[in-house]
């Protein structure tokens, strides 16, 4: 393949993460938390229902990730807007 320049895998990863300042996993998690916040504030869905939508098998896993990212449990977060 003459004339085709290919970036090595790590360079590709580094290059794409520099565009948004985070790697793909971090970006997806931040979007997931953003959507969860919207649903916690704007709906009456339970935490379990919100957790199951993006594919969490266990609401506890979702709650743990939410707390790590926001400093609050999903219920504490929702309560702060009531």
Contact map, one row per residue, 1 for C-alpha under 8 A:
1111000000000000000000000000000000000000000000000000000000000000000000000000000000
1111000000000000000000000000000000000000000000000000000000000000000000000000000000
1111100000000000000000000000000000000000000000000000000000000000000000000000000000
1111110000000000000000000000000000000000000000000000000000000000000000000000000000
0011111000000000000000000000000000000000000000000000000000000000000000000000000000
0001111100000000000000000000000000000000000000000000000000000000000000000000000000
0000111110110000000000000000000000000000000000000000000000000000000000000000000000
0000011111110000000000000000000000000000000000000000000000000000000000000000000000
0000001111111000000000000000000000000000000000000000000000000000000000000000000000
0000000111111100000000000000000000000000000000000000000000000000000000000000000000
0000001111111110000000000000000000000000000000000000000000000000000000000000000000
0000001111111111000000000000000000000000000000000000000000000000000000000000000000
0000000011111111100000100000000000000000000000000000000000000000000000000000000000
0000000001111111110000000000000000000000000000000000000000000000000000000000000000
0000000000111111111000000000000000000000000000000000000000000000000000000000000000
0000000000011111111100100000000000000000000000000000000000000000000000000000000000
0000000000001111111111110000000000000000000000000000000000000000000000000000000000
0000000000000111111111000000000000000000000000000000000000000000000000000000000000
0000000000000011111110000000000000000000000000000000000000000000000000000000000000
0000000000000001111111100000000000000000000000000000000000000000000000000000000000
0000000000000000111111100000000000000000000000000000000000000000000000000000000000
0000000000000000110111110110000000000000000000000000000000000000000000000000000000
0000000000001001100111111110000000000000000000000000000000000000000000000000000000
0000000000000000100001111111000000000000000000000000000000000000000000000000000000
0000000000000000000000111111100000000000000000000000000000000000000000000000000000
0000000000000000000001111111110000000000000000000000000000000000000000000000000000
0000000000000000000001111111111000000000000000000000000000000000000000000000000000
0000000000000000000000011111111100000000000000000000000000000000000000000000000000
0000000000000000000000001111111110000000000000000000000000000000000000000000000000
0000000000000000000000000111111111000000000000000000000000000000000000000000000000
0000000000000000000000000011111111100000000000000000000000000000000000000000000000
0000000000000000000000000001111111110000000000000000010000000000000000000000000000
0000000000000000000000000000111111111000000000000000000000000000010010000000000000
0000000000000000000000000000011111111100000000000000000000000000000000000000000000
0000000000000000000000000000001111111110000000000000000000000000000000000000000000
0000000000000000000000000000000111111111000000000100000000000000000000000000000000
0000000000000000000000000000000011111111100000000000000000000000000000000000100000
0000000000000000000000000000000001111111111000000000000000000000000000000000000000
0000000000000000000000000000000000111111111110000100000000000000000000000000000000
0000000000000000000000000000000000011111111110100100000000000000000000000100110000
0000000000000000000000000000000000001111111000000000000000000000000000000000010010
0000000000000000000000000000000000000111111100000000000000000000000000000000000000
0000000000000000000000000000000000000111111110000000000000000000000000000000000000
0000000000000000000000000000000000000011011111000000000000000000000000000000000000
0000000000000000000000000000000000000011001111101100000000000000000000000000000000
0000000000000000000000000000000000000000000111111100000000000000000000000000000000
0000000000000000000000000000000000000001000011111110000000100010000000000110000000
0000000000000000000000000000000000000000000001111111000001100000000000000000000000
0000000000000000000000000000000000000000000011111111100000000000000000000000000000
0000000000000000000000000000000000010011000011111111110000000000000000000000000000
0000000000000000000000000000000000000000000000111111111111100110000000000000000000
0000000000000000000000000000000000000000000000011111111111100000000000000000000000
0000000000000000000000000000000000000000000000001111111100000000000000000000000000
0000000000000000000000000000000100000000000000000111111100000000000000000000000000
0000000000000000000000000000000000000000000000000011111110000000000000000000000000
0000000000000000000000000000000000000000000000000011111111101100000000000000000000
0000000000000000000000000000000000000000000000000011001111101000000000000000000000
0000000000000000000000000000000000000000000000010011000111111100000000000000000000
0000000000000000000000000000000000000000000000110011000111111110000000000000000000
0000000000000000000000000000000000000000000000000000000001111111000000000000000000
0000000000000000000000000000000000000000000000000000000111111111100000000000000000
0000000000000000000000000000000000000000000000000010000101111111110000000000000000
0000000000000000000000000000000000000000000000100010000000111111111000001100000000
0000000000000000000000000000000000000000000000000000000000011111111100001000000000
0000000000000000000000000000000000000000000000000000000000001111111110000000000000
0000000000000000000000000000000010000000000000000000000000000111111111111100000000
0000000000000000000000000000000000000000000000000000000000000011111111111100000000
0000000000000000000000000000000000000000000000000000000000000001111111110000000000
0000000000000000000000000000000010000000000000000000000000000000111111100000000000
0000000000000000000000000000000000000000000000000000000000000000011111111000000000
0000000000000000000000000000000000000000000000000000000000000000011111111000000000
0000000000000000000000000000000000000000000000000000000000000000011101111111100000
0000000000000000000000000000000000000000000000000000000000000011011001111111100000
0000000000000000000000000000000000000001000000100000000000000010011000011111110000
0000000000000000000000000000000000000000000000100000000000000000000000011111111000
0000000000000000000000000000000000000000000000000000000000000000000000011111111100
0000000000000000000000000000000000001001000000000000000000000000000000011111111110
0000000000000000000000000000000000000001100000000000000000000000000000000111111111
0000000000000000000000000000000000000000000000000000000000000000000000000011111111
0000000000000000000000000000000000000000000000000000000000000000000000000001111111
0000000000000000000000000000000000000000100000000000000000000000000000000000111111
0000000000000000000000000000000000000000000000000000000000000000000000000000011111
